[in-house]
């Protein structure tokens, strides 16, 4: 994949009543290659909006999940190393 110099950040706050969906979302993000930045914050340097739309709709948690597109991050060097982008 070619990196477009943008970071995709998935942030979510899924209520306890949707615990199974929350766990499934985390597993899906891991399977897509996301880096777990924090407990409910995941980062990926490649396009993934279609995949995020699909899994959030599938698990019916779209209103609890946000996809952010960022040009920079404060720990970018660390992330570049993780994703072999150097």
N, C-alpha and C positions, 0 to 999 in steps of 0.2 A: 504494500500500500504506500501511496505517496502522501506525505504529511503536508497539509495546507497551512501550517503554522497556527492552527487554532485548536483550542482545547474544548472538549465537550464535557460538561460537568453536570452530572445527574444528582439532584438534591431531592430528598423525600422525607416526609413526616407522615407515615401511614399509621393510623390509629390501631390500638391494641386489638380492637374487634376484627381487624383485617390482618392479624398476625401471620397466618399462613401465606397470604398474598405478599406480605412484606418479606418474608423469608424466601419466597419464590422469586421475587424481584431481585433480591441480593444474589441469588444463585444465577439468575439469567445474566445479570451484569457481569459477574465473574466469568461466566461462559463466553460472553462477548469480548472479554479481554480487558475490561475496565480495571483500573487500579483503585483499591479501597483507600480513599484519602482520609475519611473519617467514617464513623459507624453508618451514617446515612448520606455520605457524599462520595461519589465515584467519578473518576476522571478517565477519559479516553481521548487520544489525539486524532481520531478518525471519524468520518461521518457515520452517524448512527441514528438519525432522527426517525427513520422508518421503523427500525427495530424497537426503539423506545416507545413510539406510538403503538406498535403492535402489542408489546408485552403489557403496557399500562392499560390498554383497552381490554386485552384478554383477561387480566386479573381484576378489572373493574376498579382501578385505583388512580385513574388519570388525574383526578382533581387533587391528589396528594403528591404528585411527582412533577418536578420542573427540570427542564433541560436548558442549560445555559451554554452559550457559545462565547468563549473568552479568547482574546488575542494574547494575553499574558497571564502568568501566575507567578506569585512571589517565590516559589520553590521550583521554578521551571527547569533548572539544571538537573535536579534530582529526578523529576518526571521524565526528562529527555533520556536520562540514563536507564530508567526502568523500561522505557519503550524503545530503546536502542535507536534514538533519533540523533545521536551526535555524529 
